[in-house]
Amino acid sequence: MDRDAQWVVECLGGDDGAWERLVREHSRLVYASCYRFTGQAETARDLTQDVFIRVFRSLHAFDPQAGGFRTWLMRLTRNLLIDDYRKNKKHRVVDSLEDKIAVLEQRSGSDSRADRTLRAREAADLLQAALSRLSPGLREAVILRDVQEMEYREIAGTLAVPEGTVKSRISRGRRELAKQLRALGYEA
């Protein structure tokens, strides 16, 4: 039995320490997925809490024979993100990407550490903006593979689709992401 599965058994037996270890071990992964999907730190923190509430309530449903805890956790995270997206898509406000591009164009070419840090942050913002323009299905596949570095098999388990579908979504998502980055003025 792997470590996560053992912690689940201990949690179900009433061991609060095991629950804390599970949360500590996986909270960065869940938060990173939520942040990459929403692009908002506060929303990502709230969703991360919601994920772990759902996990706690559903621990009895985890079956180590059906797959690893991480795959099960990411499936729960994905489902919550989709529910949140559907619930809030009418209320989303998109930052003005044109404003971000204008700021990038105004920056001087100086090469100080602060300038490099700022350019790196601006590039991350552009990437987040481009990711937010992808459809949820393509976005989650790209995030799981390229940000979370999950294996195709794990992603297939998380998304409950065949591996071929995962590879197709990742390929289409990467193409669309490159297109969106070009549209935002980013040249590699």
One Martini backbone bead per residue (centre of mass of N, CA, C, O) as a GRO file, in nm:
protein
  188
    1MET     BB    1   0.097   0.037   0.023
    2ASP     BB    2   0.077   0.351  -0.010
    3ARG     BB    3   0.101   0.638   0.159
    4ASP     BB    4  -0.175   0.765   0.088
    5ALA     BB    5  -0.348   0.516   0.145
    6GLN     BB    6  -0.266   0.497   0.440
    7TRP     BB    7  -0.376   0.775   0.524
    8VAL     BB    8  -0.666   0.714   0.456
    9VAL     BB    9  -0.704   0.487   0.656
   10GLU     BB   10  -0.633   0.664   0.902
   11CYS     BB   11  -0.856   0.870   0.863
   12LEU     BB   12  -1.094   0.665   0.880
   13GLY     BB   13  -0.981   0.602   1.187
   14GLY     BB   14  -0.927   0.917   1.311
   15ASP     BB   15  -0.654   1.048   1.200
   16ASP     BB   16  -0.556   1.375   1.196
   17GLY     BB   17  -0.259   1.356   1.101
   18ALA     BB   18  -0.318   1.226   0.826
   19TRP     BB   19  -0.478   1.459   0.711
   20GLU     BB   20  -0.253   1.671   0.731
   21ARG     BB   21  -0.059   1.522   0.542
   22LEU     BB   22  -0.233   1.522   0.291
   23VAL     BB   23  -0.265   1.826   0.265
   24ARG     BB   24   0.034   1.904   0.263
   25GLU     BB   25   0.116   1.725   0.015
   26HIS     BB   26  -0.139   1.849  -0.194
   27SER     BB   27  -0.194   2.164  -0.192
   28ARG     BB   28  -0.010   2.271  -0.420
   29LEU     BB   29  -0.136   2.116  -0.651
   30VAL     BB   30  -0.422   2.227  -0.622
   31TYR     BB   31  -0.360   2.527  -0.631
   32ALA     BB   32  -0.220   2.531  -0.907
   33SER     BB   33  -0.467   2.437  -1.063
   34CYS     BB   34  -0.657   2.664  -0.976
   35TYR     BB   35  -0.484   2.901  -1.072
   36ARG     BB   36  -0.451   2.821  -1.371
   37PHE     BB   37  -0.761   2.819  -1.424
   38THR     BB   38  -0.834   3.121  -1.298
   39GLY     BB   39  -0.600   3.351  -1.221
   40GLN     BB   40  -0.679   3.357  -0.899
   41ALA     BB   41  -0.576   3.352  -0.583
   42GLU     BB   42  -0.834   3.366  -0.411
   43THR     BB   43  -0.994   3.155  -0.568
   44ALA     BB   44  -0.786   2.927  -0.534
   45ARG     BB   45  -0.805   2.911  -0.227
   46ASP     BB   46  -1.106   2.846  -0.211
   47LEU     BB   47  -1.098   2.592  -0.393
   48THR     BB   48  -0.900   2.432  -0.223
   49GLN     BB   49  -1.084   2.408   0.018
   50ASP     BB   50  -1.317   2.271  -0.133
   51VAL     BB   51  -1.163   2.021  -0.214
   52PHE     BB   52  -1.095   1.921   0.080
   53ILE     BB   53  -1.384   1.893   0.165
   54ARG     BB   54  -1.459   1.686  -0.049
   55VAL     BB   55  -1.248   1.478   0.027
   56PHE     BB   56  -1.336   1.429   0.317
   57ARG     BB   57  -1.631   1.336   0.232
   58SER     BB   58  -1.492   1.107   0.010
   59LEU     BB   59  -1.285   0.900   0.127
   60HIS     BB   60  -1.463   0.637   0.121
   61ALA     BB   61  -1.440   0.630  -0.214
   62PHE     BB   62  -1.160   0.546  -0.209
   63ASP     BB   63  -0.974   0.333  -0.449
   64PRO     BB   64  -0.668   0.186  -0.477
   65GLN     BB   65  -0.744  -0.017  -0.714
   66ALA     BB   66  -0.829   0.226  -0.926
   67GLY     BB   67  -0.596   0.416  -0.803
   68GLY     BB   68  -0.450   0.689  -0.726
   69PHE     BB   69  -0.479   0.959  -0.526
   70ARG     BB   70  -0.394   1.181  -0.721
   71THR     BB   71  -0.599   1.114  -0.939
   72TRP     BB   72  -0.849   1.145  -0.762
   73LEU     BB   73  -0.792   1.437  -0.674
   74MET     BB   74  -0.788   1.560  -0.964
   75ARG     BB   75  -1.077   1.484  -1.029
   76LEU     BB   76  -1.209   1.654  -0.809
   77THR     BB   77  -1.085   1.920  -0.895
   78ARG     BB   78  -1.197   1.928  -1.179
   79ASN     BB   79  -1.498   1.919  -1.105
   80LEU     BB   80  -1.495   2.180  -0.940
   81LEU     BB   81  -1.393   2.368  -1.166
   82ILE     BB   82  -1.629   2.321  -1.356
   83ASP     BB   83  -1.852   2.410  -1.169
   84ASP     BB   84  -1.741   2.697  -1.127
   85TYR     BB   85  -1.736   2.784  -1.421
   86ARG     BB   86  -2.039   2.749  -1.478
   87LYS     BB   87  -2.140   2.937  -1.246
   88ASN     BB   88  -1.925   3.200  -1.331
   89LYS     BB   89  -1.908   3.281  -1.642
   90LYS     BB   90  -2.102   3.538  -1.633
   91HIS     BB   91  -1.899   3.693  -1.402
   92ARG     BB   92  -1.657   3.736  -1.563
   93VAL     BB   93  -1.351   3.926  -1.557
   94VAL     BB   94  -1.145   4.062  -1.797
   95ASP     BB   95  -0.857   4.162  -1.844
   96SER     BB   96  -0.669   4.394  -2.001
   97LEU     BB   97  -0.451   4.298  -2.239
   98GLU     BB   98  -0.368   4.563  -2.369
   99ASP     BB   99  -0.240   4.684  -2.114
  100LYS     BB  100  -0.017   4.474  -2.080
  101ILE     BB  101   0.118   4.520  -2.354
  102ALA     BB  102   0.184   4.819  -2.317
  103VAL     BB  103   0.376   4.776  -2.082
  104LEU     BB  104   0.579   4.602  -2.235
  105GLU     BB  105   0.648   4.817  -2.460
  106GLN     BB  106   0.760   5.041  -2.241
  107ARG     BB  107   0.993   4.889  -2.174
  108SER     BB  108   1.304   4.869  -2.119
  109GLY     BB  109   1.630   4.716  -2.203
  110SER     BB  110   1.721   4.667  -1.941
  111ASP     BB  111   1.929   4.425  -1.723
  112SER     BB  112   1.820   4.404  -1.456
  113ARG     BB  113   1.692   4.218  -1.212
  114ALA     BB  114   1.421   4.367  -1.196
  115ASP     BB  115   1.359   4.347  -1.500
  116ARG     BB  116   1.362   4.040  -1.520
  117THR     BB  117   1.141   3.993  -1.314
  118LEU     BB  118   0.924   4.156  -1.458
  119ARG     BB  119   0.928   3.997  -1.725
  120ALA     BB  120   0.856   3.727  -1.600
  121ARG     BB  121   0.581   3.820  -1.486
  122GLU     BB  122   0.461   3.912  -1.757
  123ALA     BB  123   0.482   3.637  -1.892
  124ALA     BB  124   0.298   3.493  -1.689
  125ASP     BB  125   0.052   3.670  -1.748
  126LEU     BB  126   0.028   3.596  -2.047
  127LEU     BB  127  -0.008   3.297  -2.004
  128GLN     BB  128  -0.264   3.321  -1.835
  129ALA     BB  129  -0.429   3.469  -2.049
  130ALA     BB  130  -0.408   3.246  -2.263
  131LEU     BB  131  -0.530   3.018  -2.093
  132SER     BB  132  -0.811   3.165  -2.047
  133ARG     BB  133  -0.884   3.129  -2.368
  134LEU     BB  134  -0.930   2.849  -2.326
  135SER     BB  135  -1.081   2.582  -2.311
  136PRO     BB  136  -1.136   2.382  -2.050
  137GLY     BB  137  -1.036   2.115  -2.180
  138LEU     BB  138  -0.760   2.222  -2.282
  139ARG     BB  139  -0.654   2.355  -2.026
  140GLU     BB  140  -0.644   2.105  -1.840
  141ALA     BB  141  -0.450   1.936  -2.012
  142VAL     BB  142  -0.212   2.134  -2.016
  143ILE     BB  143  -0.178   2.167  -1.711
  144LEU     BB  144  -0.135   1.868  -1.634
  145ARG     BB  145   0.120   1.837  -1.819
  146ASP     BB  146   0.295   2.125  -1.813
  147VAL     BB  147   0.259   2.194  -1.499
  148GLN     BB  148   0.209   1.910  -1.338
  149GLU     BB  149   0.350   1.665  -1.487
  150MET     BB  150   0.170   1.453  -1.597
  151GLU     BB  151   0.079   1.164  -1.706
  152TYR     BB  152  -0.123   1.037  -1.939
  153ARG     BB  153  -0.252   0.825  -1.755
  154GLU     BB  154  -0.333   1.021  -1.528
  155ILE     BB  155  -0.506   1.206  -1.700
  156ALA     BB  156  -0.706   0.995  -1.792
  157GLY     BB  157  -0.806   0.937  -1.503
  158THR     BB  158  -0.893   1.227  -1.430
  159LEU     BB  159  -1.083   1.267  -1.703
  160ALA     BB  160  -1.213   1.004  -1.813
  161VAL     BB  161  -1.020   0.928  -2.065
  162PRO     BB  162  -0.850   0.848  -2.317
  163GLU     BB  163  -0.525   0.880  -2.410
  164GLY     BB  164  -0.581   0.989  -2.696
  165THR     BB  165  -0.748   1.231  -2.601
  166VAL     BB  166  -0.530   1.363  -2.438
  167LYS     BB  167  -0.326   1.408  -2.669
  168SER     BB  168  -0.516   1.578  -2.840
  169ARG     BB  169  -0.570   1.807  -2.636
  170ILE     BB  170  -0.279   1.892  -2.599
  171SER     BB  171  -0.218   1.962  -2.889
  172ARG     BB  172  -0.447   2.169  -2.927
  173GLY     BB  173  -0.375   2.344  -2.681
  174ARG     BB  174  -0.090   2.429  -2.775
  175ARG     BB  175  -0.175   2.564  -3.036
  176GLU     BB  176  -0.374   2.767  -2.906
  177LEU     BB  177  -0.171   2.897  -2.717
  178ALA     BB  178   0.018   3.005  -2.934
  179LYS     BB  179  -0.196   3.178  -3.071
  180GLN     BB  180  -0.260   3.356  -2.823
  181LEU     BB  181   0.025   3.467  -2.781
  182ARG     BB  182   0.045   3.605  -3.054
  183ALA     BB  183  -0.210   3.787  -3.010
  184LEU     BB  184  -0.049   3.925  -2.752
  185GLY     BB  185   0.266   3.962  -2.869
  186TYR     BB  186   0.419   3.693  -2.846
  187GLU     BB  187   0.765   3.615  -2.901
  188ALA     BB  188   0.997   3.345  -2.905
   0.00000   0.00000   0.00000
